Amino acid sequence: MNWEIFTATFVTIFIAEMGDKTQFAALAASAEAEKIWPVWLAVVGALSLAGTIGVLAGKVVGSILPEALQRPLSGGLFILVGCWILWKG
């Protein structure tokens, strides 16, 4: 296993998710729940599924696009989504 990639990915995802609306939704659901285990399982399952889709899509896109285009394209898409959110928000 490449621990450098694992650590960088873990830290990046962990920081990005802290204070995210996903965490607020989990907080609200667990506040209303009698037991937290169903909420925890749902959160872990949903984030695992979303992460799996992202990893698989990244593998497919990475095998199609040349490496030189991947970073500028993903950065550009990130900026476009941010602008769209600001425009629609």
Contacts in CASP RR format, 6 or more apart in sequence:
PFRMAT RR
TARGET T0000
AUTHOR 0000-0000-0000
METHOD contacts of the structure
MODEL  1
MNWEIFTATFVTIFIAEMGDKTQFAALAASAEAEKIWPVWLAVVGALSLA
GTIGVLAGKVVGSILPEALQRPLSGGLFILVGCWILWKG
17 23 0 8 1.000
17 47 0 8 1.000
22 43 0 8 1.000
22 47 0 8 1.000
26 39 0 8 1.000
26 43 0 8 1.000
29 39 0 8 1.000
29 42 0 8 1.000
30 36 0 8 1.000
30 39 0 8 1.000
30 40 0 8 1.000
33 39 0 8 1.000
61 70 0 8 1.000
62 70 0 8 1.000
65 73 0 8 1.000
END
